[in-house]
Amino acid sequence: MRIYLVGGAVRDQLLGRAVADRDYVVVGATPQQMLARGFRAVGKDFPVFLHPQTQEEYALARTERKTGHGYHGFAFHAEPTVTLEQDLARRDLTINAMARSDDGTLVDPFGGARDLEARLLRHVSPAFAEDPVRVLRVARFAARYATLGFRIAAPTLALMRAMVEAGEVDHLVAERVWQETRKALTEPTPAAFVRALRDCGALRRVLPEVDALYGVPQRAEFHPEIDTGTHVELVLDMAAELAPGDDIVAFCALTHDLGKALTPAAELPRHVMHEQRGLAPLRALCARLKVPAEHAALAALVCRHHLEAHRAFELRPATVLKLIEQLDALRRPERLTRFLLACEADQRGRHGHAQDRYAQAAWLRAAHAAASGVDAAPMLAQGLTGQAIGVALRAARERAIAALDKGAFAR
């Protein structure tokens, strides 16, 4: 029995990055031997075991054979005769197909270390094309490592295009598309995920509502980048900068302008009512990918109300309070925080505006604090009951917002 550290842990060690998870491959062992050593079996499709002390995953070396379409269309073979190289050969990218032995020796049969140096995301073998999830995974790795200068190798991108053209991506289940998308939204450069999918043609298959934004013009005086798809990329990366690792804020950034794809051609490059138009494609996207309820709800609020946030200094106190109530921010202040982060990303996600100050956020936070600070006790002491308390409370909150020095925030 020989045990090797494999995959992402080896890759990240060589990159000098912190190792979050450690996975191991066991060569020359049977399930019975693993159980006899106190390991606990957890794998459903193939033999995976948890270490009795560390709870880290140990998988028996295995090969796989394509038997059908999609992610589940594989038969796995795990026997003591399967070699480490055979196990590594089934992996997606060369940088993920390396191993370390107990004595620290690097096992790198496919040139992963060389590709790390060259900053290349390159597939291990033609078997890459058998699993459509790998298209999403490569795009996600592009989002993770774009800041380090990584790019997708030309032959790998060509293979991804061929997979899309063959219809393999159409067999992806919604849950897996969302899982990979959600992970990509937590990466430092999520726009690289979108670009990679678009470069291979997969974006129009998995996120057609986003793909439709490319080529849609905007007014140059407000959007020097002009193209709406380019704007969404800028907003995505700004969201990652403002709220690192927050996939809810990033999802709001991704979907905030979906309505611009539905603007009648005669109205371009203006986008009147794009906030309202964006709600239908957003609902369709969320339903298709089974997006979690909080992601979908806040994305709809950002889509519908982001222009109100941008115009915050022009709004009457009653309108500001209504916005706060629509966000349910009096009960859930974290919603206002995320909403404002997404709106700031939209404002600063434009060519030449990355360093802009978004004073509207400070003003709306102050308005929220003022409204939240209104106490209902005096109204109860006056003998108000039922609906009358609600009316009085709302009026008091509006007065509290009106009493703020709006100009101090705008300056």
N, C-alpha and C positions, 0 to 999 in steps of 0.2 A: 504494500500500500504506500503510495507516494502522494503527498499533499502539496498543492501549489496555490499561491495567491494569484488571482486572475482579474482581468478586465479593468474596470475603472480605477480600482485602487492602484494598480501598477501604472496606469496612464498618469494619474494625478501625482504619484510619487515622482515620476520623471519630469513632470511639469513644475514641480516644486509647490504644488497646491495641497491644501489640507485634504486628507482622506476621510470622507464621511462614512462610507460603508466598505466593508471588506468581504469579498466573496472568494470561495475556495473551490477548486476542482480536485477530486480524489481519483487517482488512477490506480487500477489494479485491485479494486475492492468490490464486494457484493453488498447488497442491502443488509443481509444478515450480519455481516461483519461490522457494519456501521451501527446497527442496533445493539450488537454485543458490546460495543464500546460506549454505550450510553447515549448515542445520538438519537434524536427524535425525528421521525419521518414526517415531512410536511408537504412534499411535492405531490401534485395530483396527476400531472401528465408525464413526469419523469422523476427519477429518484433524487430528492433534495432533502437534506437533513439539517437540523439545528444542533449546534455544539451544546453539550450539557451545561457548560459554564458560561461561555460568552454569548450564546444564542446567535452566533454568526452562521451564515448559510454555507453548507458544504454540499456540492452537487457531484454525483458520480459522472465521470467522463462519459460523453455520449456523442453520437452522431444523429443526424436527422435526415429524413427523406420526404420530399414533397409528395402529398397524396391528393391535394385538392386546392381550391382557391382560398385566399385570405389567410388570416393570422393563425387559425386553428387547423389549417390543412397540412399537417405534418405528422409523420410517424417517427418516434424516437427510439433509439437503440442504445442501451446502456449495459455494457458488459465489462468485466475486468480486462478484456483484450483491447478495448478502445484506448488509443494512445492520446497523450496530451495534444500532440499536433493535430490529430483528427478532431478533437474537441474544439481547439482554437480555430480550426478551418471553417466551422459553421457560424462564426461570429460575423458581425456586420462590417466593422471598419478595422483597418490594420492597427489603429491606435488602441483598439479595445481587444485585440487578439494577442496580447502579451501575457506572460506569466513569470512569477518568481518562485524559485524553490526555497526550501527551508534555509539554505546557506546563502541566500541572496542572489544567486545566479539568475540572470535575466534570460528567459526563453522567448525568442522573438523570431519565429519562422517566417513571418510575412512582412518584415520591415517596418513594424510600427514605430520603433524608436527613430528610424530615419524619417518617417513621415511626420513625427512630432517636430523634429528639427526643421523640416521643410514647411511646417504649418499646413499640412494637407489632410483633408478628410477623404480617404481612399478606401474603396471596398476591398474585402479580402479575396473574393472569388466570384465567378458568375452566379453562384448560388444566392448571392445577395438579392437577385431579382425574384426569388421565390417567396419573399415575405414583404408585403406592401407596407407594413408598419415601419420598415427600414427607411422609406422615403421620409416619413415624419421624423424619425430619429435623427437622420442626417441633418435635416433642417433644424432640429432642436440643438444639435451639437454646434451647428453654425451660429446659432444665437448665443450659445454659451462661450464660444471661443473666438468670436469675431474680433473682440478687443485685443486678442493676442495675435491677430493677423492670419488666422486660419481661413482657408477657402476650400471649396469642394473641388476635388480633382476632376478635370474635364471628362475622363472616361466614366467616372462615377456619376456625374451629372447626366451624361448621355444615357447611361443605364437607367437612371431614374426616369428620364423622359420616355424611354422605351417601355418601362413598366406602366407609366400613365397611359401611353398610347395603346397598350395591350389591354387596358381596362382593369388591371390588377388592383389599382387604388380604389376602384369602385366597390371592391369587396370588403373594404375596411368597415368595421362595426363602429357605430356612433360613439360608444363609450371609449373606444381606444383612440379615436380621433380627438375627442375632448381631453383625454388623459395626457396625450402628447402635447396638445395645444396649451393646456393649462401649465404644464411643466415649462414649456418654451416661454410663456408669459412671465415666468419668474426669473428668467435669465437676464444677464446684463444688457444684451442687445436683441430684444425680441423682434425687432424689424428684420433682422437677418433670417429669422424663421420664415417670415412672410415672403421675403425676397427669394429664398431658396425654393419654396413651394411654387412661387410664380415662375421662376427660371426653368423648372422642369415640367410646368403645366399642371401641377397638382392643385394649385390654389383654386382654380375654377371648378375643381371637382369636390374639394372638401370645404372650402369657404367661398362659394361663388358670390355671396353678398359683398365680401371684401374685394374679391378680384374685379368686380364690376366698377369699382371706384377708379381704377387706373385708366387714364385717358380722359377723365372728366375734368374740365378746366374750372378754375376758380378765378375770382377777380385778383389781378396781380397786385393792386394796391394793398390788399389785405393778406394775400398769399403769394409772396414772391416765387414760391416753388411751383405755383399754378396747378400742377397735377394733384388731384385729390388723393390718389394712392400714395404719392410721395409724401403728402402732408400726414397721412395716417402713419406712415413709417416714422416720420419725425416725432409725432405725438407719442407713439409707442416707446421709442427710446428715451424720450423726455420723461415719460411716466416711470420707466425703470430707474431713471436717475433720481426722481423725486420720491418714489416709493419703492425702493429696492425689494424684490421678492414678493411684492403684493400682486397676486394674480387677479384680484378683483379690480383694482385700479387699472391694471394693464388691459383687462378685458373691456372695461369702459372706454379706454383709449382706442382700442381696436375697432369698436363698433359705434363710436359717437357720431360719425358722419355718414352712416349707411344711406341716409335719405338723399344724399347728393347724387347717387347713381340713378335716382328716379326723377330728377329735375327735367322737365320738358326741354327739348333741344332749343326751342325758341327763346327760353329764358336764360340760357347760359351766357356768360359765366356767373350770373347771379343765382342764388339758391334760396329763394323765398320759401319758407315753410319746410325747409329740409329737416327740421327737428321733428315735426309731426310725421313727415313721410318716412323717416327712418325707423319708426316703431314697428311697422309691419315686417320688413326684412329682418329686423332684430328678433322679433318673436319667432319667425320661421327658423332662423339660425339656432336659437336657443332650444326650440322644440326638437329640431332634427338631431342636434348633438347632445340633447338631454343635459343642458347646462344647469348647474345648481341654482336654486331659487334666488339666493341672495345676489349672485353674479348677475342673473337676468334682471332682477328688480332694480338694482343700482344702475346697471347699464341703461335701462329704459329711462331712469330719472336723468342721467347725464345726457342721453340723446335728446330728451325733450326739453331740458332746462339749462343746457350749458350756455346758451346765448344770454339768458337772464343773469347768470353769474357774471358774464363779461360786462353786462350793463348794470351791475349792482349799484353803482353810484347814482344811476338815473331812476331807480325804483323808489316808489313811495313806501313808507313804513309798512302799510298794510300788505303790499306786494312782497316785501322782504319776509314778513311773517308768514305769508301764505307759502312761499318757497320753503321756508324752514319746516312748516307743517307737512308739506308734500313729501319732504325727505324723511318725515317722522323723526327729525333730529332732536326734538325736545325729549323724546323717550330714548333715542339711540344716537347719541352725539357722534359716534364713530362713523355714521353715515355721512354727516356733513364733512368730516375730515376727508374721507375718501372722495366724495363728490368734488370738493375743492381741489384736491390733488389732480383729479382727472381734468378738471376745467383749466387749471394752471398748465398742465401738460399740453392741452389744446392751444392755449394762448401762446406758449413759448415754443411749441413744435412747428415753427415756421422758419424758413431761411432768413437769417439775420435777426431773429428774435429770441434766440436761446437764452440770452442774459436779461431779458425783460423782467421788470418787477411786476408782480401780480398783486397789486394792492387790494383788489377786490376780496381776496381771501381773508385778509386781516379784518376788513370791514364786516364781512358776513359772519366771521367768528365772533366779533364783538357784538353784533346784533343778536346772534344766537345766545351769547352769554347774558345779555340784557334781558331778553325774553325769558330765558330759563330762570333768571333771578327773581321774577315776579312771584310774590307770595299770595296764595288764595285766602290766607287766614283772615285778613281784614274784611274780605267780602263775605265770608261766613259769619263774621262778627256783626255785620250789618243785617244779617238775617236773610241774605240771598240764598236761593235754592234752585236746584235743577238747571234749566236752560239759562236762567239769569246769571248764574255763576260763570258759565261758559262765555256769555256775551261780555260780562264785566272783565273777566280774565283776559280775553282777547284784546279788549280796548286798552287795558293796562299794559299789555305787552307791546302794543303798537306805540303807546306813549313812551315806553322805556326805550324803544328803538329810535323814536323821533328825537329823544333827548340827547342822543349821542352826537358828538361833533364829527359829522361825516367828512368834513374838509380835512381834519387832522389825519385821516387815513389816506385820503386821495393825494395829499401833498407828497 
